[in-house]
């Protein structure tokens, strides 16, 4: 288990940091924490476009959706 913490001023820097991490490491699974649901949505869309299998997990999901995301991650 490896953990990385990258503090970014805005979402574009966060996305750049994610590209750098994914470009230099072999990552099977990752949890990415964002401050807002808008940031989660933006990262999901951009990473999906690049072919990464990503899922959102926010309080906006109902319990069945949360359970599905967590089971898929496990």
NORWO-V465419 format. One record per backbone hydrogen bond with DSSP energy under -1.0 kcal/mol. NH is the residue of the N-H (numbers start at 1). CO is the residue of the C=O. Records with the same first field share a line. If there is no record, write none. Layout:
NH = CO / CO
//
This chain:
14 = 10
15 = 11
16 = 12
17 = 13
18 = 14
19 = 15
20 = 16
21 = 17
22 = 18
23 = 19
24 = 20
25 = 21
40 = 36
41 = 37
42 = 38
43 = 39
44 = 40
45 = 41
46 = 42
47 = 43
48 = 44
49 = 45
50 = 46
51 = 48
52 = 47
54 = 52
61 = 58
66 = 62
67 = 63
68 = 64
69 = 65
70 = 66
71 = 67
72 = 68
73 = 69
74 = 70
//
